[in-house]
Amino acid sequence: MITKEQFAKMIEHSILGTSVKKEDVEKGCEEVLKHGFAVMYTNACDVALAKSIIGDRAGVGSPVGFPQGAQTTKVKVFEGYDAIENGATDLDIVMNVSRFKDGDADYVKKELSEFVEAMKARKSDVVVKVIVECVCLSHREKIEVCNVVADSGADYIKNATGFPLNENFHLGDIRLFKAVVGDRLLIKASGSVDNVEDAIGAIEFGANRVANDKAVRWLAEFDENRWYLK
């Protein structure tokens, strides 16, 4: 049975959006330090601020190619370099879903491989997580993309950005990820993980990390044992 402390260490907190103020970032960082969350994710312009608060006491993450993944490879590489220079330890890159839906898995694999290689060369211990946006993919495409991400050298596969669709998290996707990738990749569950039941369910199905902006609420729900009651 997972403890609250173990659960907190598997959570990645996030403060992302179009109207995030510095005070929101500062509050989020304080919550990470207070509760022992693994990583604080911010908009790219706030990475340096988050790093100045958190230091080395937790990870600092930044999205790349957010939220559509439609930027060119050069732009994504530049975003990754910039985030690393500002203190990021974790990078969540959105794959080019459009090209994948075209059936051009080779484009996606090449882009991800180039990105991972460039980031690891710049910072060897940077953690690269690939967002594949499961809500846009068929069952067969989800299986294929698992293998594409595993072959790219990335550290994690992640199911969703959380934008723009509301229903973008399904426990079945996490279970499928685990069945396909086994130990080749770590798994991050994100998106509309609205309650602690789903967050812990994702962990039970193989997720190594769970993430969104509801982390503090999940801990309150954990204390209420909502997920445990029969």
N, C-alpha and C positions, 0 to 999 in steps of 0.2 A: 504494500500500500504506500503510495507516495505521500510524503509529508508536505506541509505548507512550505517549509524552507526549501525542499527539493524542487517543488513546483515553481517557486519564485525564481530560482536559478535557471529555469528553463524558459522564462518569459522574456520577450523582447518588447520593450515599451516603445511607443511611437507618438510623435507629435508632428503630423504631416497634414498639409492642406494649403489652401490659397489665402487664408487669412490668419496664419499663425503669427502671434506677436512674441517678442523676446521674453516677456513675462511668462508666456505659456511654455516656452522652451525651458526656462529656469525652473519652473514648477515641475515639469516632467523629469528633469535631471535630479531634482531633490527627491522625487518619488523613487527613481531608480536606486539612488544611494540609500534611501530609508528602507526599502523593501528587499534589496538585494537582487534586483533584476539583472539579467545578463547584459543587455545592450539598450542604449537609448538611440532611437532613430529620429532624425530631424530632416527638414528640407536642407538642400545643399548649402544655402546661404547661412544656415545656423550651425553647421558642423563645428566650426571653430569655437563658437560660444559654448556649445555642449562640451567640447573637449576641455575648455578652460575650467569648467565646473567639475566635470567627472574625473579628469586626469586619467590615471591608470586603474581606477577603482572599478570600472566597468567598461564595456565596449561602447564605441560611438559609431553609429551606422548612418549610411546615406544611400538613397535610391539613385539608380543610374538608368537613364532612358525612360524616366517615369512620366506618365503612367502607361503610354501606349507602346513603348519599345520601338517606335518607328524612326528614331534618329539613325543617322549613318554610323557605321562602326567607328570612324574617326572621332565623331562627336562623343560617343559613349566612352571611348578610351580617354579623351580629354576630361570628361566628367569624373571618371575614376581617378585619374591623376590628381585632379583638383581636390577631390574629397580626401585622398590620402595625405596630400600636402597640408590640409586643414586639420588633420588628426583622426580621420576615419580609420577604424579597425575592421569594419564590416561593410561590404558593398552588395546591394541587391540590384542586379541588373535585369531589366525586363527584356526578354527575348523579342525578336521581331516576329510577332504573331502573324502579321500580314503575310510575310514571306513564307512562314510555315504553312499557313492556310493555302498558299499557292502551290504547295507540294514541294517547296524548295528547302528541304531539310538540310541540304549541303550548305546553303547560305547561312542558315542559323548556326550550324555546327562550326563553320569557319569563323563567323563573327564571335561566338562565345569562346572558342579556342584562342583566338587572337587577343580577346579581352583578358582572359584568365592569365595567359602568358605574360602580357604587358603588366598587369597588376602585380603578379607574383615577382616579376623582375624588379619592380619599383619597391615593393614591400613584401618580403617573402612570407610573412605570417598573416597577411591580409586574408580575410575570409570572404569568399565570393559565393553568393547565393543567386540562383537563376530563377526568376519568376516566369512561369509558363502560362498563366492565365487559363486555368482548367475550364472555366465557364465558357470559353470560346472553342473548346476542343471536343472532338468525338472520342469515344472509348478507344478506338484504334490509334488516334492521334496522341492520346495521353500515353499510351504504351510506347509509341515511337519516340515521343519527346523525352521520356525518361532515359532512353538509351542515348539520345543525342546529348543531353546534359551530362550524363555519366562519362561519355567519351570526350567531353570538352575539357575535363580537368577541374571543373568547378567543385566546390565543397558541399554545397546544398542544392536541392531542388525545392522550390516554393510554389504553392498552388495559385496564389492570387495577389494582385496589388491591393485590392479593396476598392478600386475605382474602375468605372463609375457605377457599376451594377451593385445593387443592394444584396442580392442573394448570390454570393460568390464563394461560399465555403460549403463543402460537402465532405463528411467523414469518409465516404467511400473513396474519394480521391486520395486521401492519405493512406488508406489501406491498399489501394492499387499501387501507389508509389512504392510502398514497402515491398509489395510482392514482386515488383519488377526490378527495383534497384538493389534490393537486399542490403548488403554492406558497402556497395560501391559509392553511395552518396548518403549524406545526412539529409534530413527532411525538416522543412519549416512549414508550419501551418499558419495561415493568415487569412485576412479578409473578414467576412461577417461571422466571426467566432463570437457569438453574442453572449454566451454564458459559460460558467466554469465547467458545466457538464460537457460541453463540446470541446473545450480546451483540454480537459483531462482525457476525454474520449480520443482526441487526436494523438495524445501521447501514448495511450494504450494501443493505438493502431500503428505506431511506429514513428511519430514525430519526435524529433530531438529538441525542437524549439516551437513555441507558440507565440503569436504576436498580433497585437493591434493596440488601440488606444484605451482598451477597457481593462488593462492589467490590474489597476487598483481595485476595481469593482470585482474582478475575479477573486481576489484575495478575501474580500468581504464575504463573497458567496461561499468560498472555501470554509470560512469560519462558521457559516450557517449550516455546513454539511449538506447543502442542497444536492450535490452530485453523488453523495454517498447514501442518502436515505433510500430505502427500498419502497 
